[in-house]
Amino acid sequence: MLIDILNKIFFVLFSLSMVNIARVSFFLIGSFVKSDSNNPEKFRLTSRQLFLLGLSIAYIISTLFIGIKI
């Protein structure tokens, strides 16, 4: 019972990590599209956003090697 609940929580965390990476990728691509050579637009992340992006990428990579199950 407890393992099933933990597996569902891990799956939700996996889904949220994928959404976070997709969100940052979308904003990165958007900043490239809006930017031109005369008016370059920088893509900026706060330290909190950068930390969450790092955690998301680390969780996705570890899930690829280990899997979601306990």
PyMOL commands that set and color helices and strands:
alter all, ss='L'
color gray80, all
select helices_A, chain A and resi 2-34+47-66
alter helices_A, ss='H'
color red, helices_A
deselect
rebuild
show_as cartoon
